[in-house]
Amino acid sequence: MRPKPLKQELQDNLFKNRLCDELNPEHALIKLGKVIPWDQIQSDVEPLFTEGQSRPPLPTRLATGLMILQHLHDLSDEQVVLAWVENPYWQAFCGYEFLQWEFPAHPTSLTRWRQRLGPEGLEKVLKVSIGVALKTETVSETELEKTIVDTTVMPKAITYPNDAKLVQRIIERIVKAATQASITLKRTFIRVSKKALHQYQRLMHGKRFKKAQRPLKRLRKYLSKILKDLDPHLESCPRDLFKEMVVGARLLIQSKEDKNKIYSCHEPAVSCIAKGKAHKPYEFGAKACLVVSEKTGLALTLTTHVGNPYDGHLLAESLQKAEGMTGIEIKRVLVDLGFRGHEVAEKQVLISRTKGLAPPLKKALKRRQAIEPWIGHMKSDGKLGRCYLKGTTGDQMHGLLVAIAHNFRIILRKLRHFYAWIFKWVVTQVAKMWNVETGSWVLSESFLTAKV
């Protein structure tokens, strides 16, 4: 069913003041709400919904606004709904004319909206954010021709893996799925597997590594017996149970030297990535490739990739998506040493520590390090530091939402600085009009004809 419109009962709010009369019209969030083309977002989103008898989804502006605010302030679904009721500026940003005292929606509605939008719908919202940045003169079209590209790790919401913990966890998941499928097992091994896991952890904590292999072998033996017990039900078992059995079989046969190992039972696609950090040698998640404008740091695209692909192989795809978002051809790209061996020949790609460059290019290459603090802000302020959405599709959606919030954060900063500059200019002009000797105001002709 199509999203329901954002209707407000004027009869019930007849004697209430409108938010536009109570709030500061020069607030950056109010200005941003007026600049964003909500009608364009609604027209792009409507084809994703179908006609039929069902509960109507949330209004498009409300759902999109909540997701933007959520990633702007690093909040969960529950927290953004609670904060929305307490903040009238957030309500005005989402299109409400009167102060609301009730929750706008259940937090799970945002989950359904993300699933319905998917990466394709969020890419359209990202394109709108770039258009808003151009409209507010946060960036110029010529600036989008020069970009910086870098990769980082988007960690997944998983615990630090070890063999015993993974095997015990998959035993619990297989037993639970078999119970839901009404399949009776000869023995579940739930109690003894927990006991073996505790023994393994205690021995590993005491650095008794050889003795710790005994409870680990018992855990693997329990898992193999459960899989053997489920062999006659392979053809008729549900899909969820079959997935858990496949993960369990891979855990049994994988070794330390394997490349594509499983590090999480509920997220089998998670990869182990080493970025050379002293405080964090290994991170478990997905690799993200970020393209930003060279001067302002506007995010043009943020793509996530399964596994640990070479950075140079991601450059052409990322630049192509960035040009599709802006409609402007990228002429110059600044990258680090990880992109050596790229296959981009039609653009000027400057790699760090390249010798023999002309002085202007050598000076421009120093700008490459500017992407590092922007990535840091995305991780600390924009939820890039931990992804809670499920699967590879969830990684893509989470990365796009982070890029969207990053762009609107830059636009909000521009709006705040612009109106602060206007206020400073007005105060300066008013101070000039006061005549100390006569104690009166003097309106000069320059003030009356001045243009901001």
C-alpha positions as CSV (number, residue, x, y, z in Angstrom):
1,M,0.0,0.0,0.0
2,R,1.1,3.6,-0.7
3,P,2.5,5.7,2.2
4,K,-0.2,7.7,3.9
5,P,0.0,11.5,3.6
6,L,1.1,13.6,6.5
7,K,-2.3,14.9,7.6
8,Q,-2.9,17.0,10.7
9,E,-6.3,17.5,12.2
10,L,-6.8,21.3,12.1
11,Q,-10.1,21.0,14.1
12,D,-8.2,19.5,17.1
13,N,-5.5,22.1,16.9
14,L,-7.8,25.1,16.4
15,F,-6.6,27.0,19.4
16,K,-3.0,25.9,19.3
17,N,-0.1,27.9,18.1
18,R,1.8,26.7,15.0
19,L,5.4,25.7,15.3
20,C,6.4,28.2,12.6
21,D,5.1,31.0,15.0
22,E,6.9,29.6,18.1
23,L,10.3,28.4,16.7
24,N,13.2,30.4,15.4
25,P,12.8,30.7,11.7
26,E,16.6,31.2,11.2
27,H,17.4,27.8,12.9
28,A,19.6,25.7,10.6
29,L,17.3,22.7,10.8
30,I,14.2,24.7,9.9
31,K,16.1,26.1,6.9
32,L,17.2,22.7,5.8
33,G,13.7,21.3,6.0
34,K,12.5,24.0,3.6
35,V,15.4,23.4,1.1
36,I,15.0,19.6,0.9
37,P,12.7,18.6,-2.1
38,W,10.4,16.3,-0.1
39,D,8.1,16.0,-3.1
40,Q,10.9,14.6,-5.2
41,I,11.8,12.1,-2.6
42,Q,8.2,11.0,-2.3
43,S,7.9,10.6,-6.1
44,D,11.1,8.5,-6.1
45,V,9.9,6.3,-3.3
46,E,6.3,5.6,-4.4
47,P,7.2,3.1,-7.1
48,L,8.7,0.9,-4.4
49,F,5.2,0.4,-2.9
50,T,2.3,-1.6,-4.3
51,E,-1.4,-1.1,-4.2
52,G,-3.4,-3.5,-2.0
53,Q,-5.1,-4.0,1.3
54,S,-2.6,-3.6,4.0
55,R,-1.6,-1.3,6.8
56,P,-0.4,2.0,5.2
57,P,3.3,2.8,5.8
58,L,4.5,6.0,7.5
59,P,4.4,9.3,5.6
60,T,7.5,9.6,3.4
61,R,8.7,12.8,4.9
62,L,8.4,11.5,8.5
63,A,10.2,8.2,7.8
64,T,13.0,9.9,5.8
65,G,13.4,12.7,8.3
66,L,13.6,10.2,11.2
67,M,16.3,8.2,9.4
68,I,18.3,11.4,8.6
69,L,18.1,12.6,12.2
70,Q,19.0,9.2,13.5
71,H,22.3,9.1,11.7
72,L,23.0,12.8,12.3
73,H,23.0,12.3,16.0
74,D,24.2,8.6,16.3
75,L,20.9,7.3,17.8
76,S,19.1,4.0,17.7
77,D,15.6,3.5,16.4
78,E,14.2,3.7,19.9
79,Q,16.2,6.7,20.9
80,V,15.3,8.8,17.8
81,V,11.6,8.2,18.4
82,L,11.9,9.3,22.0
83,A,14.0,12.4,21.1
84,W,11.6,13.4,18.4
85,V,8.8,13.9,20.9
86,E,11.0,16.1,23.0
87,N,12.4,18.3,20.2
88,P,10.0,20.6,18.4
89,Y,12.6,21.5,15.8
90,W,12.8,17.8,14.8
91,Q,9.0,17.8,14.5
92,A,9.0,20.9,12.2
93,F,11.8,19.3,10.2
94,C,9.6,16.3,9.6
95,G,6.7,18.5,8.3
96,Y,4.5,18.9,11.4
97,E,2.8,22.2,11.9
98,F,1.7,21.7,15.5
99,L,3.5,20.4,18.6
100,Q,3.1,16.6,18.9
101,W,2.8,14.9,22.3
102,E,2.7,11.3,21.1
103,F,5.3,9.0,19.5
104,P,5.3,9.4,15.7
105,A,5.7,5.7,15.0
106,H,6.9,2.4,16.5
107,P,10.7,2.0,16.2
108,T,10.2,-1.2,14.1
109,S,8.5,0.9,11.4
110,L,11.9,2.4,10.6
111,T,13.2,-1.2,10.0
112,R,10.5,-1.9,7.6
113,W,11.1,1.4,5.8
114,R,14.8,0.6,5.3
115,Q,14.0,-2.8,4.0
116,R,11.4,-1.4,1.6
117,L,13.8,1.4,0.3
118,G,16.8,-0.9,-0.1
119,P,20.1,0.4,-1.5
120,E,18.3,1.7,-4.7
121,G,16.0,4.0,-2.8
122,L,18.7,5.3,-0.5
123,E,20.9,6.1,-3.5
124,K,18.1,8.4,-4.6
125,V,18.1,10.1,-1.2
126,L,21.9,10.5,-1.4
127,K,21.5,12.1,-4.8
128,V,19.0,14.5,-3.3
129,S,21.5,15.5,-0.5
130,I,24.1,16.3,-3.2
131,G,21.5,18.5,-5.0
132,V,20.7,20.3,-1.7
133,A,24.4,21.0,-1.2
134,L,24.6,22.6,-4.6
135,K,21.4,24.6,-4.0
136,T,22.6,26.0,-0.8
137,E,26.0,26.7,-2.3
138,T,27.8,24.4,0.2
139,V,29.7,23.1,-2.8
140,S,30.1,24.2,-6.4
141,E,29.9,22.1,-9.5
142,T,33.5,22.7,-10.3
143,E,34.5,21.4,-6.9
144,L,32.9,18.1,-7.6
145,E,35.4,17.5,-10.4
146,K,38.2,17.0,-7.8
147,T,37.7,14.2,-5.3
148,I,39.5,12.1,-2.7
149,V,39.1,8.3,-2.4
150,D,40.0,6.1,0.5
151,T,38.9,2.8,2.0
152,T,38.0,1.9,5.6
153,V,36.5,-0.9,7.6
154,M,32.8,-0.8,8.7
155,P,32.8,-3.1,11.7
156,K,29.9,-5.4,12.2
157,A,28.0,-5.9,15.4
158,I,29.6,-9.2,16.3
159,T,31.6,-10.4,19.3
160,Y,35.3,-11.2,19.0
161,P,35.4,-14.7,17.5
162,N,37.1,-17.9,18.7
163,D,36.6,-21.5,17.6
164,A,34.9,-22.8,20.8
165,K,32.5,-19.9,21.0
166,L,31.4,-20.3,17.4
167,V,30.9,-24.0,17.7
168,Q,28.8,-23.7,20.9
169,R,26.8,-20.9,19.3
170,I,26.0,-22.8,16.2
171,I,24.9,-25.8,18.3
172,E,22.3,-23.6,20.0
173,R,21.1,-22.1,16.7
174,I,20.8,-25.6,15.0
175,V,18.8,-27.0,18.0
176,K,16.5,-24.0,18.0
177,A,15.8,-24.2,14.3
178,A,15.2,-28.0,14.5
179,T,12.8,-27.5,17.3
180,Q,10.9,-24.9,15.3
181,A,10.7,-27.3,12.4
182,S,9.3,-30.1,14.7
183,I,12.4,-32.3,14.2
184,T,13.3,-34.4,17.3
185,L,17.0,-34.9,17.9
186,K,18.5,-37.8,19.8
187,R,20.4,-35.4,22.0
188,T,20.8,-31.6,21.9
189,F,24.1,-31.2,23.8
190,I,23.1,-27.8,25.0
191,R,24.1,-28.3,28.7
192,V,27.4,-30.1,28.0
193,S,28.4,-27.7,25.3
194,K,28.1,-24.8,27.7
195,K,30.2,-26.6,30.2
196,A,32.8,-27.4,27.6
197,L,32.9,-23.7,26.5
198,H,33.5,-22.6,30.1
199,Q,36.3,-25.0,30.4
200,Y,37.9,-23.8,27.2
201,Q,37.7,-20.2,28.2
202,R,39.1,-20.9,31.7
203,L,42.1,-22.8,30.3
204,M,42.8,-20.2,27.6
205,H,42.7,-17.5,30.2
206,G,45.3,-19.4,32.2
207,K,47.4,-19.8,29.0
208,R,47.1,-23.6,29.1
209,F,46.7,-23.8,25.4
210,K,47.3,-27.6,24.9
211,K,44.8,-28.6,27.6
212,A,42.3,-26.1,26.1
213,Q,42.2,-28.3,22.9
214,R,40.4,-31.1,24.8
215,P,37.1,-29.2,25.4
216,L,37.3,-27.8,21.9
217,K,37.5,-31.3,20.4
218,R,34.5,-32.3,22.5
219,L,32.5,-29.3,21.1
220,R,33.3,-30.3,17.6
221,K,32.3,-33.9,18.4
222,Y,28.9,-32.6,19.7
223,L,28.3,-30.6,16.5
224,S,29.2,-33.5,14.2
225,K,26.8,-35.8,16.0
226,I,24.0,-33.3,15.7
227,L,24.7,-32.8,11.9
228,K,24.8,-36.6,11.5
229,D,21.4,-36.9,13.3
230,L,19.9,-34.3,10.9
231,D,21.2,-36.0,7.7
232,P,17.9,-37.9,7.0
233,H,16.0,-34.6,7.1
234,L,18.1,-32.7,4.6
235,E,15.6,-32.9,1.7
236,S,12.6,-31.8,3.8
237,C,14.1,-29.4,6.3
238,P,13.2,-25.7,6.2
239,R,15.5,-23.2,4.6
240,D,16.5,-21.6,7.9
241,L,17.6,-24.9,9.4
242,F,19.5,-25.7,6.2
243,K,21.5,-22.5,6.4
244,E,22.4,-23.2,10.0
245,M,23.6,-26.7,9.0
246,V,25.7,-25.3,6.2
247,V,27.4,-22.8,8.6
248,G,28.0,-25.7,11.1
249,A,29.5,-27.9,8.5
250,R,31.9,-25.1,7.4
251,L,32.9,-24.5,11.0
252,L,33.9,-28.2,11.3
253,I,36.1,-28.3,8.3
254,Q,37.7,-24.8,8.3
255,S,41.3,-24.4,9.5
256,K,43.5,-21.6,10.6
257,E,45.1,-21.3,7.1
258,D,41.8,-20.9,5.3
259,K,41.0,-17.6,3.7
260,N,37.2,-17.4,3.6
261,K,36.5,-18.4,7.2
262,I,33.3,-17.8,9.2
263,Y,33.7,-15.4,12.1
264,S,30.1,-15.1,13.1
265,C,27.1,-17.5,13.1
266,H,24.5,-14.8,12.4
267,E,26.7,-12.9,9.9
268,P,28.6,-15.5,7.8
269,A,29.7,-12.8,5.3
270,V,31.8,-10.9,7.8
271,S,35.5,-10.7,6.9
272,C,38.6,-10.2,8.9
273,I,40.4,-7.1,7.7
274,A,43.8,-5.7,8.8
275,K,44.4,-2.0,8.1
276,G,47.8,-1.7,10.0
277,K,46.4,0.0,13.1
278,A,48.5,-0.5,16.2
279,H,45.5,-0.3,18.6
280,K,43.3,-2.5,16.5
281,P,45.3,-5.0,14.3
282,Y,42.1,-6.8,13.0
283,E,38.6,-5.6,12.4
284,F,35.6,-7.8,11.5
285,G,33.2,-6.3,9.1
286,A,33.0,-5.1,5.5
287,K,35.3,-2.9,3.5
288,A,33.9,0.5,2.6
289,C,35.1,2.7,-0.2
290,L,34.4,6.5,0.2
291,V,34.5,9.2,-2.4
292,V,34.4,12.8,-1.2
293,S,34.9,16.2,-2.7
294,E,38.4,17.6,-2.3
295,K,37.6,20.9,-0.6
296,T,34.4,20.5,1.4
297,G,34.4,16.7,2.0
298,L,30.9,16.1,0.6
299,A,30.3,12.4,0.3
300,L,29.5,11.5,-3.3
301,T,29.2,7.7,-2.7
302,L,30.0,5.1,-0.1
303,T,30.1,1.5,-1.3
304,T,30.6,-1.6,0.7
305,H,32.3,-4.8,-0.5
306,V,32.3,-8.4,0.7
307,G,35.6,-9.8,1.7
308,N,38.8,-7.9,1.5
309,P,39.3,-6.8,-2.1
310,Y,42.3,-4.9,-3.2
311,D,41.8,-1.1,-3.0
312,G,43.0,-0.5,-6.6
313,H,40.3,-2.7,-8.0
314,L,37.5,-0.6,-6.3
315,L,38.6,2.7,-7.7
316,A,36.9,2.5,-11.1
317,E,33.6,1.3,-9.7
318,S,33.5,4.0,-7.0
319,L,34.2,6.8,-9.4
320,Q,31.6,5.6,-11.9
321,K,29.0,5.6,-9.1
322,A,30.1,9.0,-7.9
323,E,29.7,10.5,-11.4
324,G,26.2,8.9,-11.7
325,M,25.2,10.6,-8.4
326,T,26.4,14.1,-9.5
327,G,26.1,14.0,-13.3
328,I,29.6,15.7,-13.4
329,E,32.7,14.1,-14.8
330,I,35.5,13.7,-12.2
331,K,38.8,14.9,-13.5
332,R,41.2,14.6,-10.6
333,V,41.4,11.9,-7.9
334,L,43.7,11.9,-4.8
335,V,44.5,8.4,-3.3
336,D,47.0,6.8,-1.0
337,L,49.5,4.1,-1.7
338,G,46.9,1.3,-1.3
339,F,45.5,2.2,-4.8
340,R,48.7,1.5,-6.7
341,G,48.0,-0.7,-9.7
342,H,44.5,0.8,-10.4
343,E,43.0,0.5,-13.8
344,V,41.7,4.1,-14.2
345,A,43.5,5.6,-17.2
346,E,41.1,8.4,-18.4
347,K,41.4,10.4,-15.2
348,Q,44.2,12.1,-13.4
349,V,45.0,9.9,-10.4
350,L,47.6,11.3,-7.9
351,I,49.0,8.7,-5.5
352,S,50.7,9.7,-2.3
353,R,54.6,10.0,-2.3
354,T,54.7,10.3,-6.0
355,K,58.0,12.0,-7.0
356,G,58.6,14.3,-9.9
357,L,55.2,16.1,-9.8
358,A,54.8,19.8,-10.8
359,P,54.6,22.2,-7.8
360,P,50.8,22.8,-8.2
361,L,50.1,19.0,-8.2
362,K,52.5,18.4,-5.4
363,K,50.7,21.0,-3.3
364,A,47.3,19.5,-4.3
365,L,48.4,16.1,-3.2
366,K,48.9,17.3,0.3
367,R,45.1,17.6,0.5
368,R,44.7,13.8,0.4
369,Q,45.0,13.5,4.2
370,A,41.8,15.6,4.7
371,I,39.7,12.5,4.2
372,E,41.0,10.9,7.4
373,P,39.2,13.2,9.9
374,W,36.0,13.0,7.8
375,I,36.1,9.2,8.1
376,G,36.7,9.6,11.8
377,H,33.7,11.9,12.2
378,M,31.6,9.4,10.3
379,K,32.6,6.6,12.7
380,S,32.2,8.6,15.9
381,D,29.2,10.8,14.9
382,G,27.5,9.0,12.0
383,K,27.3,5.3,13.1
384,L,30.0,4.1,10.7
385,G,31.9,2.7,13.6
386,R,29.4,-0.2,14.0
387,C,26.8,-1.6,11.6
388,Y,23.7,-3.3,13.2
389,L,21.8,-4.0,9.9
390,K,21.8,-7.6,8.8
391,G,23.5,-9.1,5.8
392,T,25.4,-7.6,2.9
393,T,22.3,-5.6,1.9
394,G,22.3,-4.1,5.4
395,D,25.9,-3.1,4.9
396,Q,25.1,-1.2,1.7
397,M,22.1,0.6,3.3
398,H,24.0,1.5,6.4
399,G,26.9,3.0,4.3
400,L,24.5,5.0,2.2
401,L,22.7,6.3,5.3
402,V,26.0,7.4,6.8
403,A,26.9,9.3,3.6
404,I,23.5,11.0,3.6
405,A,23.8,12.1,7.2
406,H,27.4,13.3,6.6
407,N,26.2,15.5,3.7
408,F,23.4,17.0,5.7
409,R,25.8,17.6,8.6
410,I,28.0,19.7,6.3
411,I,25.0,21.6,4.9
412,L,23.8,22.4,8.5
413,R,27.2,23.7,9.4
414,K,27.1,25.9,6.3
415,L,23.7,27.3,7.2
416,R,24.7,28.0,10.8
417,H,27.9,29.8,9.8
418,F,26.0,31.8,7.2
419,Y,23.4,33.2,9.6
420,A,26.0,33.7,12.2
421,W,27.9,35.9,9.7
422,I,24.8,37.9,9.0
423,F,24.2,38.5,12.7
424,K,27.8,39.6,13.2
425,W,27.5,42.0,10.2
426,V,24.2,43.5,11.6
427,V,25.7,44.1,15.0
428,T,28.8,45.8,13.5
429,Q,26.6,48.1,11.4
430,V,24.4,49.0,14.4
431,A,27.4,49.8,16.5
432,K,28.6,52.2,13.8
433,M,25.2,54.0,13.8
434,W,25.5,55.0,17.5
435,N,27.0,58.5,18.0
436,V,28.8,58.6,21.3
437,E,29.1,62.4,21.4
438,T,25.4,63.2,20.8
439,G,24.0,60.0,22.4
440,S,21.7,59.4,19.4
441,W,21.3,57.1,16.5
442,V,22.6,58.1,13.0
443,L,21.3,56.2,10.0
444,S,24.0,56.4,7.4
445,E,23.3,56.2,3.7
446,S,25.7,53.3,3.3
447,F,23.7,51.2,5.8
448,L,20.4,51.9,4.0
449,T,21.8,50.9,0.6
450,A,24.1,48.0,1.7
451,K,23.5,44.5,0.5
452,V,24.3,41.4,2.5
